[in-house]
Amino acid sequence: MFARIVFLLLLALNIGVACWLYFAPQSSASQLPATDRGVPKLVLGDFNEWTRGLATQMLNERLQSVDLRTHLRDPHHATG
């Protein structure tokens, strides 16, 4: 009896989280703050994308990525 209740609660929890993720607004990537031209930007965050989606598309359109290998002393090893 207890195992059935726990199973049903976990099932309801999983369905609730799935619905919340499915219906969550996807427009947070379009709200990047404006900065001065020529000033480097550092964007940190967890965009919760398992595949390349809206956040990746918006960041690729607005920002330019940096190749970190040019800034390393030994290009074959990362520090840290």
C-alpha positions, -999 to 999 in steps of 0.1 A, spaced: 0 0 0 28 24 10 48 16 -21 17 23 -44 13 57 -27 50 66 -32 48 54 -68 17 76 -75 33 106 -58 65 103 -78 45 98 -110 25 129 -103 57 148 -95 73 138 -127 42 147 -148 40 181 -130 77 189 -136 74 178 -173 44 201 -178 61 230 -160 92 226 -183 70 223 -214 49 253 -207 77 276 -192 83 308 -211 112 306 -236 119 343 -240 146 349 -214 174 348 -240 161 378 -258 164 401 -228 202 406 -229 212 440 -214 226 466 -238 262 476 -233 287 500 -249 303 490 -282 339 479 -278 334 467 -242 340 430 -238 310 410 -225 310 380 -202 278 360 -202 275 333 -176 244 313 -169 227 280 -170 205 281 -200 191 246 -195 195 235 -231 203 200 -239 202 207 -277 209 239 -295 177 259 -291 165 295 -285 192 306 -261 220 293 -283 205 309 -314 201 343 -297 236 343 -281 252 333 -315 234 362 -332 243 388 -306 277 378 -292 311 367 -306 328 337 -290 365 337 -281 390 309 -289 406 303 -255 434 282 -270 451 314 -282 453 327 -246 469 295 -231 506 291 -227 504 254 -236 476 249 -262 473 212 -254 465 216 -217 439 238 -199 449 253 -166 429 243 -135 
